[in-house]
């Protein structure tokens, strides 16, 4: 008797199976991508919450004064002497060789929050795929002077100038808008409405400070939008959220060119209105 071929799939049957798999994949992949984005968002909020807890603990140990937020934006840590002059909540500039300087974020002589954090992973959003050690920046109206404290002044006890708060031109001697050197100085806007930490756009981030004017329709520094057009933000009361940006000016595409985004007018941009209300208050 002749050998019979074992039963198998016909070409048509194989094509049908492949088509079904392709349809299932097309249905599942968006759901998986959405789940991954949500997971990144939760991770980001956890990071900002941890930093905010450390920020509040630092104030509790320093007579309510907040950590420094005035690192010179074009300067490398290694060029600052003595090294203690580089003290900051997150020392280093992301447009210098400090871009990968994890050591500085662990150096308790200058990394003012590391004592309370004991990890540097929280300084960077998981959705940020660059080589930068930090994606977080702090409201330029929040914190104290350390590097820029004048001779004879007590470092870490002077208010920042909030030079970009008026918008359209830098003026560190401005007096129209509040800045916040102490935890107890935060009352307008209320702590739940004053943003402190935000993920900054990779083409915008440089020093530890992020400028968002207290007047609308002007962009200085740009938020990140890693989370499907949204960014991670933490507020002075300790809560964190993922905020969806609405205007294209607020979420320019990532080009991978450090410090390439410039300050500009952004008419009719609702995101600038939202940020202005949460960046400072008039004196």
N, C-alpha and C positions, 0 to 999 in steps of 0.2 A: 504494500500500500504506500502511495506517495506521501511524503511528509507534508502536513498541513501547516501553513503559517499561523503563529499564535495570534489571537485577536488583538487588534490595536486601534488607535484613533485614525480616522481618515483626515485628510487635509482640511476638509470643511469643518470637522469637529474641533481640530486644533485651532483654527482661525476663530471659531466661536468662543472657545475658552480664552484665547488671548484677548479678544474683544471685551469679554466680560471682566477680565482682570484689569484691562485698561480703564473701563468705566468705573470700577470700584476704586481704583487708584485716584482717578479724577475727582471722585466724591470724597475720598478720605484725606487727600493731601491738604486741601484748604483747611479742613478741621484740625489737622495736625499742626499746620503752620500757625493757626489761631491759638491753639493750646500752648505752643512754644512761646508766642508773643506774650500771652497772659502770664506764663511762668516767669519770663524775663521781667515783666512788670512787677510781679510780686517780689521777686528777688531784689529789684531796684528799690522798691519801697522799704524793704527790710534794711537795705544798706543805709539809706538816708535816715531812717529811724534810729539806727545804731549810732550814726554820727551825731544826730541831734541829742541823743541821750548823753553822749560823751561831751558835747558842747555845753549842755546844761550842768553837767558835773564839774567841768572846768570852772564855770562861773561860780558854782558853789564853793570851790576851793580858793577863789581869788576875789573875795569880797564883791561878788556879782559882776566883776569885769569879764568881758567876753574875750576869747582868744583873738590874736592879731589876724588882720586880713588886709595887709598892705605889702605883700611881697612884690619887689620890683619886677615888672612884667618882662623885661628883656635880659634879666640877670641870672647867671648860674650861681647855685649855692656855693660852689667851690671858690668863687671870686669874692665872697663876702667875708670880711675879717673884722673882729673875731667871729667864729662860726655862730656864736650865740645871737649875733645881730640878724640872723636869717630866721629866727623863730616865727612860727606862723601856724595856723590851724592845719595847713597843708603846704609845707614849704616846697618851692621849686616852680619853674616856669616851663610850660609845655611847648615852648618854641626854642628851647635850648637843649643841651645834652641831658638835662634833668628829666626829659621826657620818659626815660626808662630808669630813673634813679629811685629804686625802691628803698635803698638804704636810708635815704634822707627821711622818708616817711616813718621809719622805725627809730630814728635818732631822737632820743628823749630830750636832748639839749635844744632841739629846734622844732620837733614835731609835737605841738602842744596837746594834741588829742590822743596820741598813741598810748599814753599811760592808761587811758580809760578804754581804749579799743583793743589793743594787743593784736591787731590784724590790719593789714593794709588793703586787703581785698575789697573792703567796703568803699574805698575811694573811687571805684570804677564800676560802671554799669556792665552787667554781663552781656548786654547786647552791643556794647562798643567793641569792635573787633580790631581797633588800632593797637599799636604797641605802647601807647601812652599808659602811664601808671595811674593816671587820674582822669576821670571824666566829670567829676563833681566840681562846682564852683559855688562861692558864697556871695550873697547879696552885697553889693558894694557899699550899701548904707549900714551894714551890720559888722560889728567888730571894733578892734582898737588898732592904734598905731604901735609898731615895734621898730621896724627898719627905718621908718620915716619920722620917728619921734625926734624932736629937736634936742640938741645938747642940753643936759641938765634936767630934762623932763623924765618922768617915770614911765618907762616902757610898759606898754600894755594897759595904760590908764587914760589914754587920750582918744577922743572920738575921731573917727574918719571924717573927711570933708564931704564925701558924697558928690564928687565933682561932676558926675554925669547925670545926677538927678534932674537938673533943669532941662536936659536934652539939648541937642543941636550944637553945643560948644562946651568943652570941659572947663569947669570953674571950681577948683577945690576950696575956694573961699566962699562958696555960696552959703547963704543963710536962709533961703526960702524953705528948705526941706529938712526934715529931721534925719539925724543919724543916730545909731544906737550902740554906745560903748558898753552898756551894762544890761544885764538881763532885766533888771528892774526899770530900765528906761523904755522898755517896749510896752507902750499902752495905746498909741495911735499909729497905725491901725492896731486893733487888738491882736494878741499873739497868734490867734487862730487864723488871722488874715495877713500876717507879715511873712512873706517867703524868706527863707534863710538859705536853703541849699537847692541847687538845680543841676541837672545834667546839662552840660554846655556842648554846643555843636563842635565837632572835631576841627573844623576850619576856623573856629572863633576862639577856642580856649587858649589862654596863655598863662597869666598869673592865677592866684587863688581867688581873685575877685571877679564877679560878673556884674556888669552894669546894665540895669534896666531902668530907664528914666521914670520919674514920677509924673511925667506929663505924657499923654498919649501921642501916637502917630509918629514915633521916632524909635529907630532901632540902633543900639550900640553893640552889645554882645548878643549872641543868638543862642536860643535853647536848642538842645538836641531833640530829635523826634524819632528815636530808635524804636519806640513802641507803636508801630503802625500810625505814625503821624502824631504821636503823643510823647510827652517827656515826664520824667520823674521830678517831683518837687516836694520839699519838706518845709514845714512852717514852724514858727517860734514856739508854739504850744506843744510840739513834738509829733504832730500827725503828718503823715506822708500821703501823697496821692499821685496818680497818673493823669496828667492834664492833656486833653486833645487840643492841638493847635489848629486854627481854622484858615489862616491866611498864608498864601504861598511865600510872602516875604519872611515869615517867621520860620519856615522850614525849607530853606534852600537845599538843593542836593549836595551830598558830600563829594567834594572834589579831591580830598586828601592833600590840600595845600594849606599848611598851618598859617594861622593869622591872616587869612586872605579875605575874610568878610569885613566889610567896612561899615562904619556908622552911616546911617542915611535916614531920610524922611520916609515914612511908610503910611501914606494917607489912607484913611478908612480901614485901618487894620484893627479889628476887634481884639486881637491878642495883645496889642500894646495898651489898650484900655484896661484889659484885665490885669496885666502886669503892673501898670502904673498905680492902680488902686491898692496893690499888695507889695509895693516896693518901699514906700515911705508915706509920710503925711506932711502937710504944710505946717510950718511952725506957728 
